[in-house]
Amino acid sequence: MTATTTPEATFGVLPRADGSARYSHAGYTVTGSVNGPIEAQRREEHAYEAHVDVVVRPAAGHGGTRERHLESVLQSSLAQIILVKSFPRSLIQIVLQVENSPENDYVNTKLVQASLNFGIMPALMQTAVLALLSAGVPMRATATGTAVAIMHQDGAKQTMVDPSPRDIEKARSVHVLAFTSQDELLLAESEGDFTVKEWDLVYETARGICCRSRPQAKEGMAMLLDDESTGGPDMRQFLRSTMESKVAADLHWK
């Protein structure tokens, strides 16, 4: 399939859920649904806060170790931005269904089933945040994420934003970082060999994509050149413009 160069999002794709969204970027398409706050079962009940349950379903087959790991990472991150203490003894369920993913001719999926899929983590995080916003779940902040790989080519080091599965296999190290709308680091997962200097470079690259502040709106070629200067799309502006379009559509009298 052809990877989308710019993020795309659609709200309300699942009418029976409290909130839902479909997100596409870098060859990944994920549909997410949110239900809650709802009554929690006794084994999932917390006396002073809501329990956040994240379910990741692969594009084909049943979920395995890799999906359980993704669920754990996402659950701990999303619980930090959701106002869980406002809903004691309740449950907020987030289901993320992977619909499409880029193909990789070099990877045998059976052999890497237990590894963490770094490429899809930003798409899962963004879909979950969009679905939470669609459901109207109170949050202290929104979040945006991106993946960055350190590549060594011809003796030179370079960073690659939103690497493909094939690039991830060739990369020296791969990193996934997420930041809140208050410029706080929310998630940092890394794999491979890297130095402190390389980590600082990855951090600044990811922060430039997730926390970029745009003083004035740009259109057409100006927006394209601005995205290329930092090596990736402006995720904060994407999230803001997507929500502005949704609110405008909801408030439009037909």
C-alpha positions, 0 to 999 in steps of 0.5 A: 500500500502507499504510505500517506505523507501527511496525517489524516483523521476521521471522527465518528466512524463507529456509531455505537461507541462513545467516541471513535476515530480513524487515523492514517499516517506513514502507511499505518491505518488504525481505528480506535473506539472509546467507551466510558467512563462505565461501571468497572468489574470488581477485579478492575475496580479502583477505589480512588480512580478510573481504570484505563483498559487498552486493547490492541488488535492486529490487522490479521490473526490474534494478538500475542506478546507484542500486542500485550506489550503495546497495551501496557506501554499505552495504558501507562501513558494514557493514564497520565493524561486522563483525569482518572481521579475524577471517575473512581470505581469506573472503567475507560476502555480503549480498543485500537484495531490495526487496519493496514500496515506497510509491507516489509519484504525483509521481515518474517513476522513470525520471528519478530512476533515478540518484539515491540513494533516501534513503527506503529506506536505513534499511530496507536497513540494518536488514534487513542488521543483522537478517540478520547477527544471524540468521546469527550473524556476529560484530559489534563492535556493532549499528546502527540508522538513520533518515531525516529531512527538513527541510520548509519550510511556511508559513515555518516549518521542521520535521523529518519522520522517515521521510518518504514519497517524496512528502515527500522530493520537497517537502523542502528537504533529506533526511538518512539517519543510522545509529548503532551500539549504542555511540552512534557515528555510523556513516552520514551521507548528506545531499542538498539545501540546509541550514544547520549549525543545521539539520544539528544539529537533524537529528543530534539528532532521529536520535540520539534515535530510534536511541540512545534509552535507556529506563530501564524497559519501557513498554507500550500508550499509554505506549509510543505517547506516548513514540514520538510525543514524539521523532517516531519509533519507538525503534529500539534498543528494537525491535532489542533486543526483536526479538532477545530474542523470537528467542532465547527462541523458539530456546531454547524446548523443544517 
